[in-house]
Each structure stands twice: as C-alpha cells, then as structure tokens.
Amino acid sequence: MIDRRCSRAPLLAALLVALLASACGYRTGYTPPVGSSVGVAFFENVSKERDLDRDFHLPLTDSVQRIVRAPLVAPDRAHYRIDGRMLDFRRRNGIRSADNSLLETGVRITVEARLERRNADTGEFEVLRRIEVQDERGYALSDSGGEAAARARALRNIADRVVIDLFADLAWGAP
C-alpha cells in the first residue's frame, strides 16, 4: 500500500519551488534608464522596392513593444529613438529543375539602423550605435503568396535583430 503523504511531498515541494521562482522579480527584455521612452521613426527607403519602409515600421514597433521595457512614444518626444534606412531589396537566384525551370527563389533585405539618445541640454539626438542587418528568406514559386510571406518573415526577423542589437548594451548598464 502506498502512503499518500509520501507521494504528495515531491509535488508540494515542486509547487513551492515554482511559486518562489516566479516571485523572484525576473523579467525579460531590455530596460533603459528609469523614466526613459522609446520612439520609432519611419526609415528612409533608398532601396528600389516601393513601400519597404512602410512595411517595416509595424514589425519594428511591435519588436520594441515586445523586447524593450519602456513606453513607446512619438519619435520627436522620445528619450531614445530608432531611425535608419532601408538599404537594399533583392530577389535572389533560386533552385532550378533538371529542365532549367525556376522552382524556388527568395528575397534579401538589408537595413541600416541607429539608436539615438536625446541630449538633455540641447534636445538634439546623438547617435549611440549604428548597425547593418541583412536577412534572406526563400519561397517556392508554386506558392502564390510566397514572395509576400518571405518578405514579411524577413522584415520581422530584421526588426527583432535591430531591437536586440541596438538595446543589448542597456541590459548591462551602458549608455
């Protein structure tokens, strides 16, 4: 016969550990200095792909809201601002069949981003860091929405990488 008190003890201990771990104050994301806000400017589009800047803005603001623990405000009112340029959009060579029919191709997008901080004395923004991020996503030509989906996945990945790379130092107390 099994003693029910003995079989419940490990379960209760595991629940107690889980409860204590959840109360330890652990948080995810990057936290700028207290009272700071973040703004996301519309990027300049110097690529030859129309509306690439417009399509990038939503994933970038979403990434900031998910990753950075600071209020998102208008770029001209923010303490920290993300700004940049859409540098390049290319369709890449793809995979061909034995009879030289194109079966799969992809898109490559390159973005330059800057993290800027407002100078408390002058009100002007100063560049803290500048990065360049590139992503490439493939798609099958048999998929009618393949290019649009590949483009959206690439922009989403670039947005996450931009936010992580620009704000990583803030997690360790720098700038």
N, C-alpha and C positions, 0 to 999 in steps of 0.2 A: 504494500500500500504506500502511496506517495503522500508525503506530508505537504499540504497545500501552502503552508507558511514558507517552506524552503523553496518552492517553485515560484513564489511571488517575489522573493527577495531580490533576485537579479533584475527582474522587471522594474521594481520600485527604484533600485539603485540607478538603472539606466535612465529612468524618467527624471530622477533628481539631478543627474549629471546634465541631461539635456536642458532642464529648466535653468540650472545655474549658468550653463554656457550661453544660453540665449539672453541672459541678463547682464552679460559682462561688458556691454557697450560697444561691441564690434559693429562696425559699419563698413559698407562698401562704397567705392567711389572716391574721388579726389575732392578735398575740401580746401578751397582758397582761404585766405585770412578772414577772420570773423567780420561780417558786415559787407563783404565783397559781393558784387554781382557780375554776371557774365552776359555779354551781348554777342550776337552772331550777325555779322554784316553780309550782304549779298556779295558773293565773289564776282570779280571781273571775269568775263569769258573771253579769253584770247584764242581759244580753240576754234576750229571751223565748224563745230557742231552746235547748231542752234538750240537754245534753251537749256543747255547743260548746267548753267549756273542756277537756273530756276529749279531744275530737278534735284540739284544737290542741296539746296537750302533746307528742305524739310528733313532729310536724313541727318543733316548736321545738327539742326536744332534738337531733334529727337535724341541724338547721341549725347549732346550736352546735358539734356534733362535727365538722362539715364545714368550718366557717369560722373558728372560734376555736382557736388552738393552746394549749390549757390543759386540764388534766384536768377532766372533768365529775364533780361530787360532789353529795352531798345539799345542798339549798339552805341548811340551817341550819349547815353546815360550810364553806361556800364563802367565798372572799375577795370574789368578785363574784357577784351574784345578779340574775337577770332575773325580774321579777314584774310583774303587771299585771291588767287587767280586759278581759273580752270585753264591749264596749260595746253592739254592735248587730248584728242579723242581719235582713236584709230580703229579700223576694222583690221583684224589680223588675218594672215593666211590660215587656211584650215586644213582639214583632213580630206583627202580625195579617195574615191573608189578606184578600182583597177582600171575602169574605163575613163578615168580622169574627171569624174563628176564630183563637184564640191559637196561634201556631206556635212561637215561641221566647220564652223568658223568661230570668231569671238570678237570681243571689243577690249580695248586697252584705254584706260583713262589715267591722266596724270594731273595732279593738283599741287599747287604751292600754297601753303597756309602759314599764317603768322599769328602768334599770340602777342597781343599788345596790352600794356598797362597804362592807365591814365595817370599822369603826373599830377599829384595833389596840388602842387604850386601853380603850374601853368595851365592845367586842364588838357594839355596835349597828350596824345598817345605815343608811347615809346615801344619799340619792338623788343620783346623779351627773347623770342626764339622764332626761327623760320625753318620750316621743313618742306620736303617734297615727298609726296606719296603717290604710288602708282599701283593700279590693280588691273588684272586681266581676267576676264570670265568668258568661257566658251559656251556655245549652244549649237544644237543640231538644227540644220536648215529645215528639217521636216516639222519642227515646232513653229507654228505661225507666230507666236508671241515670244519666240526665243531671244531675239535681239533686245527687245524691251525689258524682258526679265533679266537678261545678263547685264544690261546697263544698270538696272535698279540694284541688283546684287553688288555690282562693283561700286556704285556710289555709296551704298550702305556700309560696305566694308571700309572704304576710304574715309567716310565720316567717322566711324569708330576709331580708326587708326589715327586720324588727325587729332581727335579729342584726347586720346590716351597719350600720344606722343607730346602734345603741347602742354598738358597739365600734369604729366608724370612727376616733374620736379616739385610741384606744390605738395605732393604727398609726403615729401621729405623735408618740408620747411623752406625750400628755396622759392623764389623771389619774394 
